[in-house]
Amino acid sequence: MYFKFSFGLIFTLLAAFYTSAQHLRHKGTLGIECVEASDSLLQTLKFPNTQGILVKSVVPNFTAAKLGIQVDDIIVAINEMDSLDLLDFKKLERELNEEEPIAITFIRGRRKTRVVGQVLQGRWESSFGEVAYGEVGYGRGFLRTIVHKPYGAARFPTVFYLQDYTCGSIDFSKDSLSPIKKMVDGWVKAGYAVVRVEKPGVGESEGTKDCARLNYLEELMAFQNALASLKKLPYIDSTQIFLFGHSLGGIAAPLLAAKAKFKPRGIMVYGAVVKPWFEHMLDVFRKRPVLYKEPLQSVEVNTRMITPLLYEWLVQGRNASDLFTDPDFEAILTSKENPLAYYKGTFFGRSSTFFSDLNRLNLAQTWAQAAVPTLAIYGEFDGQAISSESSQMIAQLINEVRPGKGTYKFLKGTDESLIKVQSFEESKQLRKSGKYIEHAHRNFNPEIVEMTVNWMKQQY
């Protein structure tokens, strides 16, 4: 079920019908930028035992502006939560839904004021065509889908985008300069509809498990449900659907193709991995540091130290609690370096079973079973994929079952985020300096659009 929204146009009657049928509500937003108010400032204003957030900017026509919030106000309570810090605020704003009642208490000068009103709709993505926010069922809940399509009533060839492993949202309404958003815009300009689906527990999805607690098969089901729903959309040409798997999304792509009732026209992957996940993680510790010019001796020491833990976790399937029973493993997981980004039973923000599930997959066999035309791309400075080995292997696997249908491409001067960099070291330094996002916004490599569009047109 979908409702359409086109910037500069009025909602259609069809869109209004679908809006009433939606289970998911749009997230609201206060529309402010803020920092934590200092203790000294609050003491000066005679509120010494209070925490609050200092408003640095207010976006016109959003909730805070409509309620009269101004720059330099200090918000100290929202609804029932008093004495706010910045983390409280960010959590509350993620949970706001449009049209819900809201009460804000703020300090202006030395006076505390309370205002009440209604949460207004947050930002929506813009496009070179139309944008449709919809939903797809998942268990007892629903996942948010976002479709970009060219203007017109035709049936369009379609790219189904499969995101990386993180639990971040793929709604770029607040980040229109994202390289992924620019790639989507490029595909729409070229005449393709583009479909994305949020993972369970992410963005506006509701009634599902938290993304960080999912195993891999539970996540895969979300993509399966969304892919199956495409045939119902009147503007999608179901005979011309392409899957694009970005990084770990490149593992989902052949799994979906192998199981789908209707085969996609083709698969495109960028920075995909095909070897067992245990072996890939060994590369993460042995090969990746070398790309960043780290000393070989320390690389070898670290790899040997962590290999037994990786084996017990990924191959033997031991969870975090089991691993902590080994003093050596506990020392690694609680170390300052935290090499597996361990936090409250999760590794790299995902459940321990998520990655052990990945390790059990026979990805080489899956690619052979998928047996659809495939474009495998490797970016020259992709520190996640580490080398071109997997991309070349994917093309070879396809060619073994369908000669001439597997294609490998090398994208020069590009890292895992589809941005231009001059070396692995530059990419690392940008992250270390906190300038990576700014650089990414200005340095998307549009060659990825040209490369994928040219290949898709050859499959018609």
N, C-alpha and C positions, 0 to 999 in steps of 0.2 A: 504494500500500500504506500503511495507516494503523494505528496503535494508539491506543486512546482512554484518556484519563486524566480522571477527574472528581474534583475536590477533595471530600473527605468520603466518597468511595465506594471500593470495592475494585475492582481491575482485573477486567474481565470475561474469560471464557475466550477470546472473540474477540480482545480486546486482547492477551492473552498470545501468541496465534498470530501476530499481526502483528508483535509485538516481535521474535520469532525470525526474521522474514523481512526485517527492516530492514537496509539497507546502512549507513545513517548511525548514528553513535553520538551520544549526548547529550554535550554539553560538561560538563566537571566544573568545580568551583570550589573555591578554598581557603577562601572565606568570610571574608575579612579586609578591613579598611580600613587603609591604611598611607601613610606619607610616607617620603621619603628620610632615612636616618639621617645626621646631621651629622658632619663630620670630627672636630669637637671631642668629640662623644659617644663616637665609636669610639676616639679617642685616650685618653680618660679610662678606657675599659674595657680599655686595653692592646691594642687591635687597630688600630694606626695606618695600616696599608697595606691596609685592607679597605673595600669598599663594602657597604652593606646597606640594608634597608628596615625602618623602625620600625613595629611593629604598633600601631595606635591602637584597633582594636576587632576582636572575634572573634565571628562569628555561630555560635550553638549548632548542633550537629548537622551541620555541614559539615566538610570535610576537615581544615582546620587545627585546629579544636576537638577533633576525634577523635584527632588526633596530639598533643594536649597543648600546642599553641601558645597563649601568653597575651599579653595587652596588655603593651606595653613590651619584648617580645622583639624582637631584631634578627635578621631572616632574612638570612643571607649567602650561601646557596647553595640551589638547587633542582635536583635531579637532577645533571646534569653541568655546570651553569652556576654558577661561583663568582663571588664579588665582585659581587653584584647591585646595579644601580641601579634606579630606579623604572621606566624604560622597558623594561629587561630583564624585570622582573617582570610588567608588563602584557602584554608579548608572550608570555611563558611561560604566563600564565593563560589567554590566548585559545586556546592550543594544547592545553590539558589536556582529556582525554576521560575519562569515568567508567570506573572499574574498571582504569585503568592504574596500574602501580606508581609510587610517588613517594618521593623522599628529600629531607628538608628539614634543613638545618644552620642553627642559630640560636644567638645569644648571649643568655644570661640571667645577669645579674650580670656576672661576669668569666669565666664558663665557657661553652665552646662545646659544643653537644650536637647529635647527629645522630639523627633519627627516620625510620623508614620505614613505609610503609603503602600504602593504595590510595586513588586519587582517588574521591571520592564525587560523586554526581549533583548538578549545579547546580540553580538555581531553575527552576521551570516557571511559565508564565503561569497565573493563576487566571481565573475567568470566572463570569458569572451562570448559565452553562450548563455544557456539557462542552467540554473542550479536547482536540484530537487533533493530536499531532505526527506528521507523515508525511514523505513524500519523493516527488520526481518525477524521472525520468531527464533528464539533460542531457549530450549527448555521451557521454563515457565515465564521467561522474560523476553525482552526485545533488545535488539542491537540497532544502533543508529547507522543508517546508510546515507551516503552522500554521492549524488550523481551529477556530473557536469556533462552537458550535451550541447552540440551546435544548435543554433536556432532552426526551426522548421519542423514539419510533421513527418519527415522521412524516418526510415529505420536505419540506424547508424551502426557501422562497425564499432566494436566496443573493446576497451581495455579494462580488465579487472585487476586492480592494483592490490598486491599482497605485501604488507609492510614487514619491517624487521622484527626482531624478538622483543623489543621493549614494550612496556605497557603505556606508552605515551599516546595521546590522541592524534588521529589523522585528520581532525577538523582544523583547517588553517585559517579560520576566520580572524584570528588575532595575529597571524603571521603570514601575511600575503606575500612576503618575500622569500618564504621557504623554498629551497631548491625543489622539493617534491611538488609543491604547488606550481612552480614554474614549469616543471615537466608536464603536469596535468594540463596547464594552460596551452602548452605547445601541442599536445595531442588533440585538444579540442579545436584549436586553430586549424589543424590538419584534417578535421572532419570526423574525429572519433568521439564517441561518448566514453566517459571514464567513470568507473564505479569503484567506490571504496566502502568498507564496512569497519566500524569500530570493533575492537576486541571486547569480550565480555567484561563488564565492570569498568569500562573506559568511556569517557566523554558523557554523552547523553543516554548511553545504554542503561537499562534498568532491569531489576529482577534476576540478576545473574550473579555467579560467583565472582569474587575479586580476581582480576587478571593475574595478580602475583601468586595466587594459590592454584591456578589451573595446571593440569598436566598438558602435555603436547596434544594429545588426541582430543581433549576438550576444546582447545583452541582451534584445531583443524576443523572441528564440527561447525564453528562459527563461519568459517570461509565456505564450507560445503553448503550450508544453508543459504548464504548470500548468493553463491554461484547458481544454485538451483532456482533461485527466485528471478533470475534475469529474464528467463523466457516469458515471464508474465508482463514485462514492461513493453508497452506499445511502440516505443521508440528505439528498441534494441534489436539489431539483426542477429538473431541467435545462431546463424550460420557463420558469423564473422566475429567470434569472441576470442580475444587474445588474453592470456594471463601474463602479468608482469610481476615477477618475484624479486623483491629488493632484499639482498643479503639473505637473512634467514627465511624471508618470504619465498626465496628460490627453492627451499625444501618443500614448502607447501604446494608449489605449482605442479610438479609431476604427480604428487599424491592425489591432488584434485583431478588432474587429467586422467589418471589411471582409473579412478572410481566414478567419474562423471557419466551420467546416462547419455549425455550428448558431448562429444569430444570438442574441445576448443580448436579453433583454426590453427593456433600455434601458441608457443610459450616463449617468453623472453625473460631472462634472468640477468641480474647484475650483481656480481660479487657472491655468487652462490657457493655452497660447500657440498661436496658429494661424498667425501670420505667419512668413516664413522666419527661421531662427535668426540670420542675419546682421543682419536688420533689428531683431530683438529685442535683440541685443547692442548695437546703436546706441542703442536706448531705455535700456538699462541705464546707458550712460554719459552720455546727454543728458537723459533724462527723469527717471530715478530720483533723481539727486542734487537735482533741483529739489524733489522731494517732501520731501526732508530739509533744505530751506532752505539749500542750499549756494550760494555766489555764482555768478551766471550767467556772469561772465567766465571764471572758472577752469573751469567746466563745459564751456564752448565750447572752450577751449584743449585740455583733456584729450580731448574727443571728436575733435577734428580730428587730434590727435597719434596716437590709437590706431586710427582708422578704416582706414588702409592696412594695418596689421597684421591687423585683423579680416578684411579682404577677402582677403588672401593666405592666411590660415589657413582661414576658413570657406568662401569661395567658390572659391578656387583649390585648396584642399585640401593646402596645404603643411604638412608636419609640423614638429615642434619643431626638429629638426636643420636643416632648410631655413631656417626663420625666423631661426635664430641666425647665418646667413651674412650677414644684413643688419645692419650696425652699429646703425642706429636701432632695429630690432626687439630686438636683443640688449640695448640700453640699457633698453628698457621692461621686458623680461622679467626682468632682473637688478636692477631698481631696488628701493629700499626699500619703495616703495608696493605693488609686485607686483600690479598691477590685475587680472591674469588668474589669480592664485593659481598661478603656474607653479612646478612642482616635478618635477625629474627626468623631463622629457618629458611631464608631465601638466598639464592646465589644470583648475582647480577640482576636482582629485582624479580626473579622468577623462582618457582618452586623447585626443589631438588629433583622431583620426578619429571618435571618438564624436560630437563636435559638428559636424564637417563632414558626417558622415552625416545628422545632423538637418537641416542646411541644405538638403540635396538633396531632402528630402521635400516633396511638394506637399500640405500639410495641409488646405487648403481642398478640394481634390479628394478627399482621403481621407475627410473628413467626409461629403461627398456620396455617396461609395461605401458608407460604413457604413450610412447611411440608416435608423437606428433612433431611437426616441424618445430625446431627450437633454435633460438638465437641466444648464445651464452656470451656475455660481455664481461670483460675484466678491466677495471680502471687501474692505470699504471701505479698509483699510489694508494691503493685500497688496503688499509691496514687491518681490516676485518677479514677479508678473504686471504690476505697475506701473499698469495702468489696466483698466477694464472692457471695453475695445475688443474683445479676443479673445473674451471670454465672450459678448458680444452678437453678434459675428460668427458664432460657432458656432451659436447658436440660429437665426440668420437662414439659415445654410447648410442646416440641417436642414429648416427650413420651406419652403425653395425646392424640395426634393425630396419632402418629406412634410408638407404644410401642417398646421399646428397641433401638430406633434410636437416642435418645438424650443422650449424654455422657458429664459428668462434670469431669474436671481434675484440680488438684491443683499443681501449679509449685512453689516449695519451694525456698525461698531465692531470689526472682526475682521481680524487680520493673516494672513500666509501659513501660520502654524502653527496656525490655528483657535483662537487665543486672543484674548481681549478686550483691546483697547488703545484709547486715546483719540485717538491721532494717529500718523502716520508717525514723528514725532520721538520720541514716547515709546518706540515699538518700537526705534528706533535707540539711544536712551539706555540702555534696559534691556540690550541686547547689550553696549554699551560698558562698562557698570558691572559686568558679570558676573552680573546678577540676572535675566537673561531666563528661564533654566530654572525658577528658583524661581517667578517670576511665571506662567510657562506652566502649572506644576503646579496653581496655584490659580485660574486664570482661563480654563479651557476654555469655549468658547461652545457650550452644548448645543443652540442653535437650528439648528446644522448637522444634527443628528440629526433633529429635528422636520421640517425642510425636506425632507430626502432621503426620510424614511419616508413623509411625506404624498404626495410625488411618486411614489414606487414603488407605493404602493397604488392610485394613479390609473391605473397601467398594466396592472392585472390584467384 
